[in-house]
Amino acid sequence: MAGNVPDRVITDGEALRGRIDPTVPHIARIYDYWLGGKDNFAADREAAERVIAVTPAILPGVRGNRRFLGRAVRCMAGEGGIRQFLDLGTGIPSASNTHEVAQSVEPDCRVVYVDNDPIVLVHARALLTSASGRVDYIDADVRDTRKILSLAAESLDFGQPVGVMLMAVLHCIPDADDPRGIVSALLDAVPSGSYLALTHPAIDQVPEHSAQAEASLTQALGKKVTFRTQAEVSRFFDGLDLAEPGVVPVQDWRPESDLDTVGPTAMWGGLAAKH
């Protein structure tokens, strides 16, 4: 079980709740609503419904993204032998979280979650008690890679391969903030044999709806949201060994059942190894 480390494992739920502004939508709470969760406010629900109104692919997309996460983690833990994971932009816990999937393959898997929404972090206590291996949380923005890597090193051994996960988070990083630089900084910190699992909203799968969804989400969050093309998402994997079938709609990435083949999802996904 994880110890009490400031900014890493959550120890003061009241202080975190004091940081929550229910009048300002947050992407983690919007996703929670889309997934059928209850950890969201009226502002989040209103923003989520505005996006649903302009793109019917959003609900299959977030659900397909969640199922992709499970398949990618099983692949990394099973075929790849990965025993430690760094999951950035975690979102509010739902079913089949990263640590649950990984620890179902190998109970001693270690997972560090990263998010900057206090509601996500308030859930730490419950998830920590459900884990068989070590699970920690870092309260940080994905842009702050130095802080993330420094704190994660208290839980993960960066001399051993790590599964780095960026599930539907990089669309919140505009090009001006260098999302490719963020990915590079994370991958530079992990050794050969590590993996990158990444999903990203697509601007080019359902173009008649995606631009409207991007604009609606940008307006709701009050900051730039950037959906990207398949080519742009593929560049996040430059220099890595991209696993088959490549960067594809998430529902087409190694589906395991009919439940995985919902679509269209307007989400790109891929998995690659660092050599």
RASULGI-V312159 format. One record per residue. N is the residue number from 1. OMEGA is omega in degrees with one decimal (999 if undefined). BURIAL is # if it has 16 or more other C-alpha atoms within 10 Angstrom, else .. D_FIRST is the distance of its C-alpha to the first C-alpha in whole Angstrom. Layout:
# RASULGI-V312159
n->N omega->OMEGA burial->BURIAL d_first->D_FIRST
n->N omega->OMEGA burial->BURIAL d_first->D_FIRST
This chain:
# RASULGI-V312159
n->1 omega->-176.0 burial->. d_first->0
n->2 omega->178.7 burial->. d_first->4
n->3 omega->-176.7 burial->. d_first->7
n->4 omega->-178.9 burial->. d_first->10
n->5 omega->-178.8 burial->. d_first->12
n->6 omega->179.0 burial->. d_first->15
n->7 omega->-175.6 burial->. d_first->17
n->8 omega->174.7 burial-># d_first->13
n->9 omega->-173.8 burial-># d_first->11
n->10 omega->-177.8 burial-># d_first->13
n->11 omega->-174.6 burial-># d_first->14
n->12 omega->-178.4 burial->. d_first->17
n->13 omega->-179.8 burial->. d_first->18
n->14 omega->178.7 burial->. d_first->22
n->15 omega->178.7 burial->. d_first->22
n->16 omega->-179.4 burial-># d_first->21
n->17 omega->178.2 burial->. d_first->24
n->18 omega->178.5 burial->. d_first->26
n->19 omega->-174.8 burial->. d_first->26
n->20 omega->174.6 burial->. d_first->27
n->21 omega->-175.7 burial->. d_first->31
n->22 omega->-179.1 burial->. d_first->32
n->23 omega->-178.4 burial->. d_first->35
n->24 omega->-179.9 burial->. d_first->34
n->25 omega->175.0 burial-># d_first->33
n->26 omega->-173.9 burial-># d_first->29
n->27 omega->-179.9 burial-># d_first->29
n->28 omega->-179.2 burial-># d_first->25
n->29 omega->174.4 burial-># d_first->27
n->30 omega->177.7 burial-># d_first->30
n->31 omega->178.0 burial-># d_first->28
n->32 omega->178.5 burial-># d_first->26
n->33 omega->179.3 burial-># d_first->30
n->34 omega->179.9 burial-># d_first->31
n->35 omega->178.3 burial-># d_first->29
n->36 omega->-179.4 burial->. d_first->30
n->37 omega->-176.5 burial->. d_first->27
n->38 omega->-178.3 burial->. d_first->27
n->39 omega->-179.1 burial-># d_first->25
n->40 omega->-177.8 burial-># d_first->28
n->41 omega->-178.4 burial-># d_first->31
n->42 omega->180.0 burial->. d_first->35
n->43 omega->177.8 burial-># d_first->35
n->44 omega->-178.1 burial-># d_first->33
n->45 omega->178.5 burial-># d_first->35
n->46 omega->178.2 burial->. d_first->38
n->47 omega->-179.7 burial-># d_first->37
n->48 omega->-179.6 burial-># d_first->36
n->49 omega->178.0 burial->. d_first->39
n->50 omega->178.3 burial->. d_first->41
n->51 omega->177.8 burial-># d_first->39
n->52 omega->-176.4 burial-># d_first->40
n->53 omega->-176.6 burial->. d_first->43
n->54 omega->177.7 burial-># d_first->44
n->55 omega->179.4 burial-># d_first->42
n->56 omega->-177.8 burial-># d_first->42
n->57 omega->-170.8 burial-># d_first->39
n->58 omega->-178.3 burial-># d_first->36
n->59 omega->172.5 burial-># d_first->35
n->60 omega->-178.3 burial-># d_first->35
n->61 omega->-177.6 burial-># d_first->34
n->62 omega->178.2 burial-># d_first->30
n->63 omega->175.8 burial-># d_first->30
n->64 omega->177.0 burial-># d_first->31
n->65 omega->-179.6 burial-># d_first->29
n->66 omega->-179.8 burial-># d_first->26
n->67 omega->173.9 burial-># d_first->27
n->68 omega->179.1 burial-># d_first->27
n->69 omega->-178.8 burial-># d_first->24
n->70 omega->-179.0 burial-># d_first->23
n->71 omega->-179.7 burial-># d_first->26
n->72 omega->179.7 burial-># d_first->25
n->73 omega->177.1 burial-># d_first->21
n->74 omega->178.4 burial-># d_first->22
n->75 omega->-179.0 burial-># d_first->25
n->76 omega->-177.9 burial-># d_first->23
n->77 omega->-178.0 burial-># d_first->20
n->78 omega->-179.1 burial->. d_first->23
n->79 omega->-174.1 burial->. d_first->26
n->80 omega->-179.8 burial-># d_first->25
n->81 omega->-179.1 burial-># d_first->22
n->82 omega->-178.1 burial-># d_first->20
n->83 omega->177.2 burial-># d_first->16
n->84 omega->-171.7 burial-># d_first->15
n->85 omega->173.6 burial-># d_first->16
n->86 omega->-172.6 burial-># d_first->17
n->87 omega->-174.1 burial-># d_first->18
n->88 omega->-175.4 burial-># d_first->20
n->89 omega->-169.8 burial-># d_first->22
n->90 omega->-172.9 burial-># d_first->19
n->91 omega->-179.3 burial-># d_first->21
n->92 omega->-175.8 burial-># d_first->21
n->93 omega->175.7 burial-># d_first->18
n->94 omega->175.8 burial->. d_first->21
n->95 omega->174.9 burial->. d_first->21
n->96 omega->175.1 burial->. d_first->20
n->97 omega->-175.1 burial-># d_first->17
n->98 omega->-177.1 burial-># d_first->16
n->99 omega->179.4 burial-># d_first->13
n->100 omega->179.3 burial-># d_first->15
n->101 omega->-177.8 burial-># d_first->18
n->102 omega->-176.4 burial-># d_first->16
n->103 omega->171.3 burial-># d_first->14
n->104 omega->175.5 burial->. d_first->17
n->105 omega->179.6 burial-># d_first->19
n->106 omega->-173.0 burial-># d_first->16
n->107 omega->-177.2 burial-># d_first->13
n->108 omega->178.6 burial-># d_first->11
n->109 omega->177.9 burial-># d_first->12
n->110 omega->-177.6 burial-># d_first->10
n->111 omega->170.7 burial-># d_first->11
n->112 omega->176.7 burial-># d_first->12
n->113 omega->178.9 burial-># d_first->14
n->114 omega->174.6 burial-># d_first->17
n->115 omega->179.6 burial-># d_first->20
n->116 omega->176.3 burial-># d_first->22
n->117 omega->-178.5 burial-># d_first->23
n->118 omega->180.0 burial-># d_first->21
n->119 omega->176.2 burial-># d_first->21
n->120 omega->-174.2 burial-># d_first->19
n->121 omega->176.0 burial-># d_first->16
n->122 omega->179.9 burial-># d_first->17
n->123 omega->-174.5 burial->. d_first->15
n->124 omega->-176.0 burial-># d_first->12
n->125 omega->-178.0 burial->. d_first->11
n->126 omega->-178.8 burial->. d_first->12
n->127 omega->178.6 burial-># d_first->11
n->128 omega->-179.2 burial-># d_first->7
n->129 omega->-179.3 burial->. d_first->8
n->130 omega->-172.5 burial->. d_first->10
n->131 omega->174.1 burial-># d_first->8
n->132 omega->174.8 burial-># d_first->8
n->133 omega->-176.4 burial-># d_first->7
n->134 omega->176.4 burial-># d_first->5
n->135 omega->177.7 burial-># d_first->7
n->136 omega->178.0 burial-># d_first->9
n->137 omega->172.8 burial-># d_first->12
n->138 omega->178.2 burial-># d_first->15
n->139 omega->-175.9 burial-># d_first->18
n->140 omega->171.7 burial-># d_first->21
n->141 omega->-177.6 burial->. d_first->24
n->142 omega->178.2 burial-># d_first->24
n->143 omega->-174.8 burial-># d_first->27
n->144 omega->-175.1 burial->. d_first->25
n->145 omega->-179.8 burial-># d_first->24
n->146 omega->178.5 burial->. d_first->24
n->147 omega->-177.6 burial-># d_first->22
n->148 omega->-176.9 burial-># d_first->20
n->149 omega->178.8 burial-># d_first->20
n->150 omega->-179.4 burial->. d_first->19
n->151 omega->179.4 burial-># d_first->16
n->152 omega->-179.3 burial-># d_first->15
n->153 omega->175.4 burial->. d_first->16
n->154 omega->-179.1 burial->. d_first->13
n->155 omega->-175.8 burial-># d_first->11
n->156 omega->176.1 burial-># d_first->13
n->157 omega->-176.9 burial->. d_first->16
n->158 omega->169.0 burial-># d_first->19
n->159 omega->179.4 burial->. d_first->21
n->160 omega->-177.0 burial->. d_first->20
n->161 omega->-178.3 burial-># d_first->21
n->162 omega->170.2 burial-># d_first->19
n->163 omega->179.1 burial-># d_first->20
n->164 omega->-173.1 burial-># d_first->21
n->165 omega->176.6 burial-># d_first->22
n->166 omega->-175.6 burial-># d_first->24
n->167 omega->174.7 burial-># d_first->25
n->168 omega->178.6 burial-># d_first->28
n->169 omega->-172.2 burial-># d_first->27
n->170 omega->174.8 burial-># d_first->30
n->171 omega->175.9 burial-># d_first->33
n->172 omega->179.2 burial-># d_first->32
n->173 omega->-179.9 burial-># d_first->32
n->174 omega->-179.9 burial->. d_first->36
n->175 omega->-179.4 burial->. d_first->38
n->176 omega->179.2 burial->. d_first->39
n->177 omega->170.9 burial->. d_first->35
n->178 omega->179.2 burial->. d_first->35
n->179 omega->178.0 burial-># d_first->33
n->180 omega->176.2 burial-># d_first->34
n->181 omega->176.9 burial->. d_first->33
n->182 omega->179.4 burial-># d_first->29
n->183 omega->-179.8 burial-># d_first->29
n->184 omega->179.9 burial->. d_first->30
n->185 omega->179.2 burial->. d_first->28
n->186 omega->-177.5 burial-># d_first->25
n->187 omega->176.1 burial-># d_first->27
n->188 omega->-176.4 burial->. d_first->28
n->189 omega->-176.9 burial->. d_first->25
n->190 omega->-174.5 burial-># d_first->23
n->191 omega->172.7 burial->. d_first->25
n->192 omega->-176.3 burial->. d_first->28
n->193 omega->175.6 burial-># d_first->26
n->194 omega->-178.7 burial-># d_first->24
n->195 omega->167.9 burial-># d_first->25
n->196 omega->171.8 burial-># d_first->26
n->197 omega->-172.1 burial-># d_first->26
n->198 omega->170.5 burial-># d_first->28
n->199 omega->-174.4 burial-># d_first->30
n->200 omega->174.6 burial-># d_first->32
n->201 omega->-175.2 burial-># d_first->35
n->202 omega->172.8 burial-># d_first->38
n->203 omega->-169.5 burial-># d_first->41
n->204 omega->177.6 burial-># d_first->43
n->205 omega->178.8 burial-># d_first->42
n->206 omega->-169.5 burial-># d_first->44
n->207 omega->-179.4 burial->. d_first->46
n->208 omega->179.9 burial->. d_first->48
n->209 omega->-168.8 burial-># d_first->45
n->210 omega->-180.0 burial-># d_first->42
n->211 omega->177.2 burial-># d_first->44
n->212 omega->178.6 burial-># d_first->44
n->213 omega->178.4 burial-># d_first->41
n->214 omega->-178.9 burial-># d_first->40
n->215 omega->-179.6 burial-># d_first->42
n->216 omega->-179.9 burial-># d_first->41
n->217 omega->176.6 burial-># d_first->37
n->218 omega->-179.8 burial-># d_first->39
n->219 omega->-176.8 burial->. d_first->41
n->220 omega->-176.6 burial-># d_first->38
n->221 omega->-178.9 burial-># d_first->35
n->222 omega->176.8 burial->. d_first->38
n->223 omega->-172.6 burial->. d_first->37
n->224 omega->171.9 burial-># d_first->38
n->225 omega->-174.3 burial-># d_first->36
n->226 omega->169.4 burial-># d_first->38
n->227 omega->-172.8 burial-># d_first->38
n->228 omega->179.3 burial-># d_first->39
n->229 omega->176.1 burial-># d_first->41
n->230 omega->179.7 burial-># d_first->40
n->231 omega->179.7 burial->. d_first->41
n->232 omega->178.5 burial->. d_first->39
n->233 omega->179.9 burial-># d_first->36
n->234 omega->-178.3 burial-># d_first->37
n->235 omega->174.8 burial->. d_first->37
n->236 omega->-178.3 burial-># d_first->33
n->237 omega->-179.0 burial-># d_first->33
n->238 omega->178.4 burial->. d_first->36
n->239 omega->-179.5 burial->. d_first->36
n->240 omega->175.6 burial-># d_first->33
n->241 omega->-175.0 burial->. d_first->34
n->242 omega->179.8 burial-># d_first->34
n->243 omega->174.6 burial->. d_first->33
n->244 omega->9.9 burial->. d_first->36
n->245 omega->179.0 burial->. d_first->37
n->246 omega->176.9 burial-># d_first->36
n->247 omega->-172.0 burial-># d_first->36
n->248 omega->170.8 burial-># d_first->37
n->249 omega->-170.9 burial-># d_first->37
n->250 omega->-178.8 burial-># d_first->33
n->251 omega->-178.7 burial-># d_first->35
n->252 omega->-178.7 burial-># d_first->36
n->253 omega->175.8 burial-># d_first->33
n->254 omega->-179.9 burial-># d_first->33
n->255 omega->-177.9 burial->. d_first->33
n->256 omega->179.7 burial->. d_first->32
n->257 omega->178.0 burial->. d_first->34
n->258 omega->179.3 burial->. d_first->37
n->259 omega->-177.9 burial->. d_first->34
n->260 omega->-170.2 burial-># d_first->33
n->261 omega->175.7 burial-># d_first->37
n->262 omega->179.1 burial-># d_first->37
n->263 omega->-1.9 burial-># d_first->39
n->264 omega->-177.1 burial-># d_first->40
n->265 omega->-176.0 burial-># d_first->37
n->266 omega->177.6 burial-># d_first->38
n->267 omega->171.0 burial-># d_first->35
n->268 omega->177.1 burial-># d_first->35
n->269 omega->176.9 burial-># d_first->32
n->270 omega->-179.8 burial-># d_first->31
n->271 omega->-178.6 burial-># d_first->29
n->272 omega->179.4 burial-># d_first->30
n->273 omega->173.2 burial-># d_first->29
n->274 omega->-178.0 burial-># d_first->29
n->275 omega->999 burial->. d_first->32
